[in-house]
Amino acid sequence: MSGLVDNKPIAPLVFYGSCNTIFFESWVEQFLIKELKPGKVVIWDNATFHKSKKTKELIESVGCRVIFLPAYSPDLNPIEKFWANMKRWIKNNITAFDKLYDALKAFFCTPNSS
């Protein structure tokens, strides 16, 4: 999970499992809002966990606002290209599943890997 500003990841978090509203709210509160600057716009797709009242309040508490992309429009979402690049990078740099965590860490810490 990560945000994206100027084509660079912010607040990256590698975890095992799926994301739900409570997990997402925790990530926003503990990581993302610390990286946001007042006046920024946070753009999200329509994933259910993006839409909680608490998440919106957290974003607004640091002087930012949230807008949602139209449904089924990944081509409008810049982070989708980032995720595609990450998947390609991992495919080319990972040799075994047990090395996935290290590969993800390296991806997020390598300049211009996205």
C-alpha positions as CSV (number, residue, x, y, z in Angstrom):
1,M,0.0,0.0,0.0
2,S,1.3,3.5,-0.8
3,G,0.4,7.0,-1.8
4,L,1.9,8.6,-4.8
5,V,3.1,12.3,-5.1
6,D,5.0,13.5,-8.2
7,N,5.4,9.8,-9.3
8,K,7.2,8.9,-6.0
9,P,5.7,6.6,-3.4
10,I,4.8,8.0,0.0
11,A,3.9,6.2,3.2
12,P,4.6,2.7,1.7
13,L,3.4,-0.2,3.8
14,V,4.0,-3.9,2.9
15,F,1.6,-6.3,4.5
16,Y,0.3,-9.8,4.1
17,G,-3.5,-10.3,3.5
18,S,-6.2,-8.1,2.3
19,C,-7.2,-4.5,3.1
20,N,-10.4,-3.5,4.9
21,T,-11.7,-0.2,6.2
22,I,-10.2,-0.5,9.7
23,F,-6.8,-1.4,8.3
24,F,-6.9,1.4,5.7
25,E,-8.0,4.0,8.3
26,S,-5.1,2.9,10.5
27,W,-2.6,3.3,7.6
28,V,-4.1,6.8,6.8
29,E,-3.8,7.9,10.4
30,Q,-0.4,6.4,11.2
31,F,1.4,7.0,7.9
32,L,-0.3,8.8,5.1
33,I,-1.4,12.0,6.8
34,K,2.1,12.6,8.1
35,E,3.3,12.8,4.5
36,L,0.5,15.2,3.2
37,K,0.9,18.9,2.8
38,P,-2.1,21.3,3.4
39,G,-3.9,22.1,0.1
40,K,-3.2,18.7,-1.5
41,V,-5.9,16.7,-3.2
42,V,-6.0,13.0,-2.4
43,I,-7.4,11.0,-5.4
44,W,-8.9,7.6,-4.8
45,D,-10.7,5.0,-6.7
46,N,-14.0,3.7,-5.4
47,A,-12.7,0.8,-3.3
48,T,-15.1,0.4,-0.3
49,F,-12.3,1.0,2.2
50,H,-11.5,4.4,0.7
51,K,-15.0,5.7,1.5
52,S,-15.3,5.8,5.3
53,K,-16.2,8.9,7.1
54,K,-13.2,8.6,9.4
55,T,-10.8,8.4,6.4
56,K,-12.3,11.6,4.9
57,E,-12.0,13.3,8.3
58,L,-8.4,12.3,8.7
59,I,-7.5,13.7,5.3
60,E,-9.4,16.9,6.0
61,S,-7.7,17.3,9.4
62,V,-4.4,18.1,7.7
63,G,-5.9,20.6,5.3
64,C,-6.3,18.3,2.3
65,R,-9.4,17.1,0.4
66,V,-10.5,13.8,-1.1
67,I,-12.0,13.3,-4.6
68,F,-13.0,10.0,-6.1
69,L,-12.4,8.8,-9.6
70,P,-15.3,7.7,-11.7
71,A,-16.1,4.0,-11.4
72,Y,-14.1,1.6,-13.6
73,S,-11.5,4.2,-14.6
74,P,-8.0,2.8,-13.7
75,D,-6.6,4.7,-16.7
76,L,-7.2,8.0,-14.8
77,N,-5.5,6.7,-11.7
78,P,-1.7,7.5,-11.8
79,I,-0.9,4.9,-9.1
80,E,-2.1,2.1,-11.4
81,K,0.9,2.7,-13.6
82,F,3.1,2.7,-10.5
83,W,1.7,-0.6,-9.4
84,A,2.2,-2.1,-12.9
85,N,5.8,-0.9,-12.8
86,M,6.3,-2.4,-9.4
87,K,4.8,-5.8,-10.4
88,R,7.1,-5.8,-13.5
89,W,10.2,-4.9,-11.3
90,I,9.4,-7.6,-8.8
91,K,8.9,-10.2,-11.6
92,N,12.3,-9.3,-12.9
93,N,14.0,-9.2,-9.5
94,I,12.5,-12.0,-7.4
95,T,13.5,-15.6,-7.5
96,A,11.4,-17.1,-4.8
97,F,8.2,-16.2,-2.9
98,D,10.1,-16.0,0.4
99,K,12.2,-13.2,-1.1
100,L,9.1,-11.1,-1.9
101,Y,9.3,-8.9,1.2
102,D,12.9,-8.0,0.5
103,A,12.1,-7.3,-3.1
104,L,9.2,-5.0,-2.1
105,K,11.4,-3.2,0.4
106,A,14.1,-2.7,-2.2
107,F,11.6,-1.4,-4.8
108,F,10.3,1.3,-2.4
109,C,13.9,2.2,-1.4
110,T,15.4,2.4,-4.9
111,P,15.3,5.8,-6.5
112,N,13.6,5.8,-9.9
113,S,12.4,2.1,-9.6
114,S,8.9,3.3,-10.5
